[in-house]
Amino acid sequence: MEFLKNILSVTFILIILSSCMKDKNAEIKTINLSSEKINQKLDPNAVYSKAVFNIKGMTCEMGCAKTIEKKLAKMDGMKTAVVDFKNEMASVEFDVAKLNHSSITKAVNQVSDIYSVENMQTLKAASTSN
């Protein structure tokens, strides 16, 4: 029985490897992860506020933190969004005419209801888009 399991395992591995090698001209794609909103136009007359807050419930850097960061960065009126998985912290800079603490919290909660925003503090209010 053990011999049969070994043969089946080796056969399965060989099938997987041979199927992956069939496409000799694999397509290479480059993905820019640094900013999802390169083409976003910021209002030069907008008043921006900077806030920091904790995000509880994240379990991984790529699946959780980067997903939340991308969701925040895509919001209309968001200038910058950075999520630090290790410290469970986020820092955002947003147009006060378009976004507020409540809308930012709602966006994080929409990614998954396991995430919770805590201790949101405004660090800098009334800055320009410089």
Secondary structure per residue as TSV (DSSP state, phi and psi in degrees):
chain	resnum	aa	ss	phi	psi
A	1	M	-	360.0	-40.1
A	2	E	H	-64.5	-39.6
A	3	F	H	-61.8	-41.2
A	4	L	H	-65.2	-40.4
A	5	K	H	-62.4	-41.8
A	6	N	H	-64.4	-42.7
A	7	I	H	-64.6	-43.5
A	8	L	H	-64.0	-39.4
A	9	S	H	-64.3	-46.1
A	10	V	H	-64.5	-41.8
A	11	T	H	-61.2	-44.8
A	12	F	H	-61.2	-44.3
A	13	I	H	-63.9	-42.5
A	14	L	H	-64.7	-37.9
A	15	I	H	-63.7	-43.8
A	16	I	H	-63.6	-46.3
A	17	L	H	-64.7	-40.5
A	18	S	H	-70.4	-32.9
A	19	S	H	-71.5	-30.5
A	20	C	H	-73.8	-25.4
A	21	M	T	-90.8	-2.1
A	22	K	S	-67.1	-36.0
A	23	D	-	-88.4	94.2
A	24	K	S	-71.7	-26.4
A	25	N	S	-106.0	64.0
A	26	A	-	-65.5	141.7
A	27	E	-	-83.9	132.8
A	28	I	-	-102.3	125.5
A	29	K	-	-116.5	138.3
A	30	T	-	-108.6	128.7
A	31	I	-	-118.4	127.4
A	32	N	-	-88.0	109.6
A	33	L	-	-93.4	-8.7
A	34	S	S	-68.8	-34.5
A	35	S	-	-155.1	123.8
A	36	E	S	-81.1	-17.1
A	37	K	-	-118.3	48.9
A	38	I	T	-62.2	-36.4
A	39	N	T	-88.4	1.1
A	40	Q	-	-68.8	133.4
A	41	K	-	-97.1	124.0
A	42	L	-	-90.8	141.2
A	43	D	-	-72.3	119.2
A	44	P	T	-68.3	-17.4
A	45	N	T	-99.4	4.0
A	46	A	-	-73.3	153.1
A	47	V	-	-103.6	122.4
A	48	Y	E	-106.8	146.9
A	49	S	E	-124.2	145.6
A	50	K	E	-112.2	133.3
A	51	A	E	-133.5	149.4
A	52	V	E	-125.2	149.1
A	53	F	E	-160.3	162.1
A	54	N	E	-90.6	145.7
A	55	I	E	-121.7	114.0
A	56	K	E	-96.6	148.4
A	57	G	-	105.0	-4.6
A	58	M	-	-74.9	137.4
A	59	T	-	-115.6	-12.6
A	60	C	-	-152.8	161.2
A	61	E	I	-78.4	-47.0
A	62	M	I	-78.4	-44.5
A	63	G	I	-75.1	-36.5
A	64	C	I	-98.1	-66.0
A	65	A	I	-60.6	-46.4
A	66	K	H	-69.2	-33.7
A	67	T	H	-65.7	-43.9
A	68	I	H	-64.1	-43.8
A	69	E	H	-59.4	-44.3
A	70	K	H	-64.8	-41.1
A	71	K	H	-62.1	-44.9
A	72	L	H	-65.6	-42.2
A	73	A	H	-64.0	-28.2
A	74	K	T	-82.2	-7.3
A	75	M	S	-68.8	138.4
A	76	D	T	-66.4	121.1
A	77	G	T	103.2	-3.7
A	78	M	E	-87.4	123.3
A	79	K	E	-87.0	-50.3
A	80	T	E	-141.3	151.1
A	81	A	E	-147.9	124.8
A	82	V	E	-133.2	128.1
A	83	V	E	-115.8	124.7
A	84	D	E	-103.9	105.7
A	85	F	T	-63.0	-45.4
A	86	K	T	-60.5	-38.8
A	87	N	T	-98.0	1.5
A	88	E	T	52.8	41.6
A	89	M	E	-122.2	153.2
A	90	A	E	-134.3	148.1
A	91	S	E	-131.3	128.2
A	92	V	E	-133.0	150.9
A	93	E	E	-127.6	123.3
A	94	F	E	-139.9	155.9
A	95	D	E	-74.8	118.2
A	96	V	T	-67.9	-18.6
A	97	A	T	-78.5	-21.6
A	98	K	T	-109.2	-27.5
A	99	L	-	-132.5	159.2
A	100	N	-	-146.9	179.8
A	101	H	H	-59.4	-39.5
A	102	S	H	-64.6	-43.5
A	103	S	H	-68.6	-32.6
A	104	I	H	-69.9	-44.2
A	105	T	H	-60.2	-42.5
A	106	K	H	-62.4	-40.1
A	107	A	H	-63.8	-41.5
A	108	V	H	-64.4	-43.0
A	109	N	H	-67.1	-26.9
A	110	Q	H	-72.1	-24.9
A	111	V	H	-63.8	-46.6
A	112	S	-	-165.3	144.5
A	113	D	T	-77.0	-0.9
A	114	I	T	-81.7	-14.8
A	115	Y	-	-88.2	139.3
A	116	S	E	-132.2	137.9
A	117	V	E	-93.1	130.8
A	118	E	E	-134.6	150.4
A	119	N	E	55.6	46.0
A	120	M	E	-72.7	127.7
A	121	Q	E	-130.3	137.3
A	122	T	E	-86.0	123.1
A	123	L	E	-92.7	-38.7
A	124	K	E	-142.1	116.6
A	125	A	E	-110.8	154.8
A	126	A	E	61.8	52.6
A	127	S	E	-106.7	161.5
A	128	T	-	-95.5	178.5
A	129	S	-	-80.3	15.3
A	130	N	-	-54.5	360.0
